């Protein structure tokens, strides 16, 4: 996605955003951690772990709202499908293997993959790029194709900055990376969900693969022409690097760096769930293998992301103890630009009562200064920043959907100015509310 400038610099006044066309291309295929786990999980109960999906709303329909809401809507579609279509063509062990594989392959191609693809593209456009558009108070229109095999399977976000609006390089970087950022959040959310419930389902695994294919396909694929997210991201990033006397980065550099994401067991668990467990065996649910640390279960993995300050590598750590899940994320900027780092942790069930649970999350980071636009350019100093929030769930009495209890969900907190995946760059209060389903 490349802007049409009316001036001569990355902070020039912009009047129009060139139509950014997105065609999703699926590419071929310590001691400190343990101490944190023990501190966070010392009071481990005997209740079964649980996870919720929720339809949320906040002031500007941010990325976390889109990720959570679309995952819940997808799960409702899948449950409705399961209520109508059998998983196998006969009892386990008595199904004709060839016919069974063909039957499930048809369901994958005609129903499940289109659902996941459409959800991924909608998230990419409306809650990825769109979340940044709403944050910066621009306007946008969206077009979503019918998913393959019923259509082209892509989407378009066209953004109008407004006449006389100053748009900064930081905002352009956040906008162009926003679609991939939203899909990365989906993958993170699903990984935490699987670790909490100790199970992976076939359709969630398929959705995970689409979330990972978005960024991987963009970085390893050929440029898509006008509207290509990666080319637009590099144009803004290399403008900053050139001003700082740093060499330019190319698409191949980002692709090579992103290969660290192949060191992610959740990716391979997802392939196994779709290809082996579902297609061959007709089994849609399986366990998540995790390392044993005494009574705890631990799963580390690496992933890659694009931030407004350049590429970052994340070291993720999922630690389950009884009904609680500790999730920790250490991220470091790579590529020789501005050195950034951040650390975040979330702990489920800080408080657990029969009809109420409270989760918490905190993040800290160190980032360079940046500017935001509007009627004028607004520079902000760099340095340390952070976030703290709690999420409460109140279980309703007797209300359920698909035999799952319904809960009222609310998150409140505060975030300092700076970049954190999914959140606005500006500082301020965090308030999200919604309704969710509780799974055990």
NUDREN-801490 format. One record per residue (C-alpha): residue in three letters; x, y, z; residue number from 1. Coordinates in steps of 0.25 Angstrom, whole numbers, plus 2048, in hexadecimal, padded with zeros to 3 digits. Layout:
% NUDREN-801490
PT_resn_x_y_z_resi
PT_ALA_X_Y_Z_NUM
...
***
This chain:
% NUDREN-801490
PT_resn_x_y_z_resi
PT_UNK_800_800_800_1
PT_UNK_807_80D_7FB_2
PT_UNK_802_81B_7FE_3
PT_UNK_801_825_7F4_4
PT_UNK_809_831_7FA_5
PT_UNK_805_83F_7F8_6
PT_UNK_813_843_7FE_7
PT_UNK_821_83E_7FE_8
PT_UNK_823_836_80B_9
PT_UNK_81D_82B_813_10
PT_UNK_817_835_81C_11
PT_UNK_811_83D_810_12
PT_UNK_802_841_810_13
PT_UNK_7FA_836_809_14
PT_UNK_7ED_837_802_15
PT_UNK_7EA_829_7FE_16
PT_UNK_7EE_81B_801_17
PT_UNK_7F0_813_7F4_18
PT_UNK_7E6_807_7F4_19
PT_UNK_7EE_7FC_7FC_20
PT_UNK_7EA_7EF_7F5_21
PT_UNK_7ED_7E3_7FE_22
PT_UNK_7ED_7D5_7F8_23
PT_UNK_7F0_7CA_802_24
PT_UNK_7FB_7C1_7FD_25
PT_UNK_7FC_7B4_805_26
PT_UNK_80B_7B0_803_27
PT_UNK_80F_7A1_802_28
PT_UNK_812_79B_80B_29
PT_UNK_83E_7AD_881_30
PT_UNK_83E_7AF_88D_31
PT_UNK_837_7BD_88C_32
PT_UNK_82B_7B6_885_33
PT_UNK_82A_7AB_88F_34
PT_UNK_82B_7B5_89A_35
PT_UNK_820_7BE_894_36
PT_UNK_817_7B1_892_37
PT_UNK_819_7AD_8A1_38
PT_UNK_816_7BB_8A6_39
PT_UNK_809_7BC_89D_40
PT_UNK_804_7AE_89F_41
PT_UNK_807_7AB_8AE_42
PT_UNK_7F8_7AA_8B1_43
PT_UNK_7F4_79F_8A7_44
PT_UNK_7E5_79A_8A9_45
PT_UNK_7DF_78D_8A5_46
PT_UNK_7D4_793_89C_47
PT_UNK_7D5_791_88D_48
PT_UNK_7DC_79B_884_49
PT_UNK_7D3_7A4_87C_50
PT_UNK_7D3_7AE_871_51
PT_UNK_7C9_7B8_86B_52
PT_UNK_7C6_7BE_85E_53
PT_UNK_7BF_7CB_85E_54
PT_UNK_7B8_7D5_855_55
PT_UNK_7BE_7E2_85A_56
PT_UNK_7BD_7F1_857_57
PT_UNK_7C5_7FD_85A_58
PT_UNK_7C5_80B_856_59
PT_UNK_7CD_809_849_60
PT_UNK_7CB_7FA_846_61
PT_UNK_7D9_7F7_848_62
PT_UNK_7E1_7EA_844_63
PT_UNK_7DE_7E2_851_64
PT_UNK_7CF_7E5_84F_65
PT_UNK_7D0_7DF_840_66
PT_UNK_7D8_7D3_844_67
PT_UNK_7D0_7CF_850_68
PT_UNK_7C2_7D2_849_69
PT_UNK_7C6_7CB_83C_70
PT_UNK_7CB_7BF_843_71
PT_UNK_7BE_7BD_84A_72
PT_UNK_7B6_7BF_83E_73
PT_UNK_7BE_7B5_836_74
PT_UNK_7BC_7AB_842_75
PT_UNK_7AD_7AD_841_76
PT_UNK_7AD_7AA_832_77
PT_UNK_7B6_79D_835_78
PT_UNK_7AC_798_840_79
PT_UNK_7A0_79A_836_80
PT_UNK_7A7_793_82C_81
PT_UNK_7AA_787_835_82
PT_UNK_79C_787_839_83
PT_UNK_798_784_82A_84
PT_UNK_7A4_77C_824_85
PT_UNK_7AA_770_82B_86
PT_UNK_7B9_76F_82D_87
PT_UNK_7BA_761_826_88
PT_UNK_7B3_759_81D_89
PT_UNK_7B1_74E_827_90
PT_UNK_7B5_749_835_91
PT_UNK_7C4_74B_838_92
PT_UNK_7CC_73F_833_93
PT_UNK_7C1_73B_829_94
PT_UNK_7C2_747_820_95
PT_UNK_7C7_744_811_96
PT_UNK_7D4_74B_812_97
PT_UNK_7D4_751_804_98
PT_UNK_7C6_756_804_99
PT_UNK_7C8_75C_812_100
PT_UNK_7D4_764_80E_101
PT_UNK_7CD_768_801_102
PT_UNK_7C1_76D_809_103
PT_UNK_7C9_775_813_104
PT_UNK_7D2_77B_808_105
PT_UNK_7C5_780_802_106
PT_UNK_7C1_786_80F_107
PT_UNK_7CE_78C_810_108
PT_UNK_7CF_792_802_109
PT_UNK_7C0_796_801_110
PT_UNK_7BC_79B_810_111
PT_UNK_7C7_79C_81A_112
PT_UNK_7D3_7A2_812_113
PT_UNK_7C9_7AD_80C_114
PT_UNK_7C4_7B0_81A_115
PT_UNK_7D2_7B2_81F_116
PT_UNK_7D7_7B9_813_117
PT_UNK_7CC_7C3_813_118
PT_UNK_7CE_7C5_822_119
PT_UNK_7DC_7C8_820_120
PT_UNK_7DB_7D2_815_121
PT_UNK_7CF_7D9_81C_122
PT_UNK_7D8_7DA_829_123
PT_UNK_7E4_7DF_820_124
PT_UNK_7DC_7EA_819_125
PT_UNK_7D2_7EE_823_126
PT_UNK_7D9_7EC_831_127
PT_UNK_7E7_7ED_82C_128
PT_UNK_7E9_7F8_822_129
PT_UNK_7DB_7FD_827_130
PT_UNK_7DF_7FE_835_131
PT_UNK_7EA_807_832_132
PT_UNK_7E1_810_829_133
PT_UNK_7D7_811_834_134
PT_UNK_7E2_814_83E_135
PT_UNK_7E8_81F_836_136
PT_UNK_7DA_825_833_137
PT_UNK_7DB_823_824_138
PT_UNK_7D0_81D_81C_139
PT_UNK_7D0_810_814_140
PT_UNK_7C7_807_80B_141
PT_UNK_7C9_7F8_80A_142
PT_UNK_7C7_7ED_7FF_143
PT_UNK_7C7_7DE_802_144
PT_UNK_7C7_7D4_7F7_145
PT_UNK_7C0_7C7_7F9_146
PT_UNK_7CA_7BC_7FE_147
PT_UNK_7D0_7B2_7F5_148
PT_UNK_7CB_7A9_7EF_149
PT_UNK_7BF_7B3_7ED_150
PT_UNK_7C7_7BF_7EA_151
PT_UNK_7D4_7C6_7EA_152
PT_UNK_7D6_7C5_7F9_153
PT_UNK_7DC_7D3_7FB_154
PT_UNK_7D8_7E0_800_155
PT_UNK_7DA_7EF_7FE_156
PT_UNK_7DB_7FA_808_157
PT_UNK_7DB_808_802_158
PT_UNK_7DE_814_80C_159
PT_UNK_7DC_822_80B_160
PT_UNK_7E5_82B_814_161
PT_UNK_7DD_837_812_162
PT_UNK_7E2_844_80C_163
PT_UNK_7EC_84C_814_164
PT_UNK_7EF_840_81D_165
PT_UNK_7FE_83D_821_166
PT_UNK_801_82F_821_167
PT_UNK_80E_82A_827_168
PT_UNK_818_81F_824_169
PT_UNK_814_818_831_170
PT_UNK_805_818_82D_171
PT_UNK_808_813_81F_172
PT_UNK_810_807_825_173
PT_UNK_805_804_82F_174
PT_UNK_7FB_804_824_175
PT_UNK_802_7FC_81A_176
PT_UNK_806_7F1_824_177
PT_UNK_7F8_7F1_82B_178
PT_UNK_7F2_7E6_823_179
PT_UNK_7FE_7DC_826_180
PT_UNK_7FE_7E1_834_181
PT_UNK_7EF_7DD_836_182
PT_UNK_7F2_7CF_831_183
PT_UNK_7FE_7CE_83A_184
PT_UNK_7F5_7D1_846_185
PT_UNK_7EB_7C6_841_186
PT_UNK_7F6_7BC_841_187
PT_UNK_7FB_7C1_84F_188
PT_UNK_7EC_7C0_854_189
PT_UNK_7EA_7B2_84F_190
PT_UNK_7F8_7AD_855_191
PT_UNK_7F4_7B2_863_192
PT_UNK_7E6_7AC_861_193
PT_UNK_7EC_79E_85E_194
PT_UNK_7F6_79E_869_195
PT_UNK_7EB_7A2_873_196
PT_UNK_7E1_797_86E_197
PT_UNK_7EC_78D_86B_198
PT_UNK_7E6_78A_85E_199
PT_UNK_7E6_78E_84F_200
PT_UNK_7DA_78D_846_201
PT_UNK_7DB_78B_837_202
PT_UNK_7D4_798_833_203
PT_UNK_7DC_7A0_83C_204
PT_UNK_7E8_79A_837_205
PT_UNK_7E4_79E_829_206
PT_UNK_7E1_7AC_82D_207
PT_UNK_7EF_7AC_834_208
PT_UNK_7F5_7A8_827_209
PT_UNK_7EE_7B3_81F_210
PT_UNK_7F3_7BD_82A_211
PT_UNK_801_7B9_828_212
PT_UNK_800_7B8_819_213
PT_UNK_7FC_7C7_817_214
PT_UNK_80A_7CD_81C_215
PT_UNK_812_7C1_817_216
PT_UNK_80C_7C2_809_217
PT_UNK_80D_7D1_808_218
PT_UNK_81C_7D0_80C_219
PT_UNK_820_7C4_804_220
PT_UNK_817_7C7_7F8_221
PT_UNK_819_7D0_7EC_222
PT_UNK_815_7DF_7ED_223
PT_UNK_806_7E1_7EA_224
PT_UNK_807_7EE_7E3_225
PT_UNK_801_7FB_7E8_226
PT_UNK_7FB_7F8_7F6_227
PT_UNK_805_7EE_7FA_228
PT_UNK_806_7EF_809_229
PT_UNK_815_7EB_80A_230
PT_UNK_81A_7F4_7FF_231
PT_UNK_812_800_806_232
PT_UNK_818_7FC_813_233
PT_UNK_826_7FB_80E_234
PT_UNK_825_809_807_235
PT_UNK_821_810_814_236
PT_UNK_82B_808_81C_237
PT_UNK_837_80A_812_238
PT_UNK_834_819_812_239
PT_UNK_836_81A_821_240
PT_UNK_843_811_820_241
PT_UNK_849_819_814_242
PT_UNK_847_826_81D_243
PT_UNK_84E_81F_828_244
PT_UNK_85A_81A_81F_245
PT_UNK_855_80B_81F_246
PT_UNK_855_802_813_247
PT_UNK_848_7FF_80D_248
PT_UNK_840_7F2_810_249
PT_UNK_83A_7E9_805_250
PT_UNK_82F_7E0_805_251
PT_UNK_839_7D4_805_252
PT_UNK_83F_7D9_812_253
PT_UNK_831_7D9_818_254
PT_UNK_82E_7CB_813_255
PT_UNK_83B_7C6_818_256
PT_UNK_839_7CC_826_257
PT_UNK_82B_7C6_826_258
PT_UNK_82F_7B8_824_259
PT_UNK_832_7B8_833_260
PT_UNK_823_7B6_834_261
PT_UNK_825_7A8_82F_262
PT_UNK_82A_7A5_83D_263
PT_UNK_81C_7A5_842_264
PT_UNK_816_797_846_265
PT_UNK_808_79D_845_266
PT_UNK_80A_79E_836_267
PT_UNK_80D_78F_835_268
PT_UNK_802_78B_83F_269
PT_UNK_7F8_792_836_270
PT_UNK_7FD_78B_829_271
PT_UNK_7FC_77E_830_272
PT_UNK_7EE_781_835_273
PT_UNK_7E9_784_827_274
PT_UNK_7F0_77A_81F_275
PT_UNK_7F2_76E_828_276
PT_UNK_7E8_76F_833_277
PT_UNK_7DC_775_82B_278
PT_UNK_7DE_770_81D_279
PT_UNK_7E3_762_81F_280
PT_UNK_7DE_75E_82D_281
PT_UNK_7D1_767_82E_282
PT_UNK_7D5_76C_83B_283
PT_UNK_7D3_77A_83D_284
PT_UNK_7D9_77C_84B_285
PT_UNK_7E7_779_851_286
PT_UNK_7F0_77C_85C_287
PT_UNK_7FB_787_85C_288
PT_UNK_808_781_85F_289
PT_UNK_810_789_869_290
PT_UNK_81C_788_871_291
PT_UNK_81B_783_880_292
PT_UNK_821_78C_88B_293
PT_UNK_81D_784_897_294
PT_UNK_80E_787_898_295
PT_UNK_80E_792_88E_296
PT_UNK_80D_791_87F_297
PT_UNK_816_79A_876_298
PT_UNK_816_79D_867_299
PT_UNK_820_7A7_861_300
PT_UNK_820_7AC_853_301
PT_UNK_825_7B7_84A_302
PT_UNK_81E_7C1_841_303
PT_UNK_820_7CD_838_304
PT_UNK_819_7DA_836_305
PT_UNK_81A_7E8_830_306
PT_UNK_819_7F4_839_307
PT_UNK_819_803_836_308
PT_UNK_827_803_83A_309
PT_UNK_82C_7F7_832_310
PT_UNK_82B_7E8_832_311
PT_UNK_82B_7E1_840_312
PT_UNK_82D_7D2_844_313
PT_UNK_825_7CD_850_314
PT_UNK_828_7C2_85A_315
PT_UNK_81B_7BD_85F_316
PT_UNK_819_7B4_86B_317
PT_UNK_80C_7AD_86F_318
PT_UNK_80C_7A7_87D_319
PT_UNK_800_79F_882_320
PT_UNK_7FE_79B_891_321
PT_UNK_7F0_795_895_322
PT_UNK_7E6_79F_890_323
PT_UNK_7EF_7AB_88E_324
PT_UNK_7F7_7AF_882_325
PT_UNK_803_7B8_882_326
PT_UNK_807_7BE_875_327
PT_UNK_814_7C6_873_328
PT_UNK_819_7CD_867_329
PT_UNK_827_7D3_865_330
PT_UNK_829_7DB_858_331
PT_UNK_836_7E1_852_332
PT_UNK_837_7EA_846_333
PT_UNK_840_7E4_83B_334
PT_UNK_846_7EA_82E_335
PT_UNK_850_7F4_833_336
PT_UNK_846_7FF_835_337
PT_UNK_841_805_842_338
PT_UNK_843_7FB_84D_339
PT_UNK_836_7F8_853_340
PT_UNK_832_7EE_85E_341
PT_UNK_826_7EB_866_342
PT_UNK_820_7E0_870_343
PT_UNK_812_7DD_872_344
PT_UNK_80B_7D2_87B_345
PT_UNK_7FD_7CE_87E_346
PT_UNK_7F8_7C5_888_347
PT_UNK_7EA_7BF_888_348
PT_UNK_7E1_7BD_895_349
PT_UNK_7E8_7C7_89E_350
PT_UNK_7DB_7C6_8A5_351
PT_UNK_7D2_7BA_8A3_352
PT_UNK_7C4_7B8_8A9_353
PT_UNK_7B9_7AF_8A5_354
PT_UNK_7B2_7BA_89C_355
PT_UNK_7BE_7C4_89B_356
PT_UNK_7CC_7C4_896_357
PT_UNK_7D6_7CF_894_358
PT_UNK_7E2_7CF_88B_359
PT_UNK_7EE_7D9_88A_360
PT_UNK_7F8_7DD_881_361
PT_UNK_804_7E7_881_362
PT_UNK_80E_7EB_877_363
PT_UNK_81A_7F4_877_364
PT_UNK_823_7F9_86B_365
PT_UNK_82E_802_866_366
PT_UNK_82C_809_859_367
PT_UNK_832_815_851_368
PT_UNK_82A_822_850_369
PT_UNK_81F_824_845_370
PT_UNK_815_82D_83F_371
PT_UNK_806_82D_83D_372
PT_UNK_7FF_836_833_373
PT_UNK_7F2_83C_832_374
PT_UNK_7F0_84B_82F_375
PT_UNK_7FF_84D_834_376
PT_UNK_80A_843_836_377
PT_UNK_80B_83F_845_378
PT_UNK_819_83A_849_379
PT_UNK_81B_831_856_380
PT_UNK_827_82D_85D_381
PT_UNK_82B_81F_85E_382
PT_UNK_82F_816_86A_383
PT_UNK_828_80D_873_384
PT_UNK_819_80A_873_385
PT_UNK_80F_800_878_386
PT_UNK_801_7FA_879_387
PT_UNK_7F9_7F4_884_388
PT_UNK_7EB_7EF_883_389
PT_UNK_7E1_7E4_889_390
PT_UNK_7D6_7DC_882_391
PT_UNK_7CA_7D8_88A_392
PT_UNK_7C0_7CD_887_393
PT_UNK_7B3_7CC_88D_394
PT_UNK_7AB_7BF_88B_395
PT_UNK_79C_7C0_888_396
PT_UNK_793_7B7_88F_397
PT_UNK_78C_7AD_886_398
PT_UNK_78F_7B4_879_399
PT_UNK_797_7AC_86E_400
PT_UNK_799_7AA_860_401
PT_UNK_79D_79D_859_402
PT_UNK_79D_798_868_403
PT_UNK_7A8_7A2_86B_404
PT_UNK_7A6_7AB_877_405
PT_UNK_7A5_7BA_873_406
PT_UNK_7AD_7C4_87A_407
PT_UNK_7AE_7D3_87B_408
PT_UNK_7BD_7D8_878_409
PT_UNK_7C3_7E5_87B_410
PT_UNK_7D2_7EA_87A_411
PT_UNK_7D6_7F7_880_412
PT_UNK_7E5_7FC_881_413
PT_UNK_7EE_807_87D_414
PT_UNK_7F9_808_872_415
PT_UNK_804_812_871_416
PT_UNK_808_818_863_417
PT_UNK_80F_80E_85A_418
PT_UNK_80E_802_852_419
PT_UNK_808_7F5_857_420
PT_UNK_802_7EB_84D_421
PT_UNK_7F3_7ED_84B_422
PT_UNK_7F2_7FA_854_423
PT_UNK_7F2_808_850_424
PT_UNK_7FF_810_84F_425
PT_UNK_7FA_81B_858_426
PT_UNK_7F8_819_867_427
PT_UNK_7EB_819_86F_428
PT_UNK_7E1_810_876_429
PT_UNK_7DD_802_870_430
PT_UNK_7CF_7FE_871_431
PT_UNK_7C8_7F3_86A_432
PT_UNK_7BB_7EB_86D_433
PT_UNK_7B4_7E0_867_434
PT_UNK_7AD_7D2_868_435
PT_UNK_7B5_7C5_867_436
PT_UNK_7B4_7B6_868_437
PT_UNK_7BB_7AE_872_438
PT_UNK_7C2_7A1_86E_439
PT_UNK_7C8_797_877_440
***
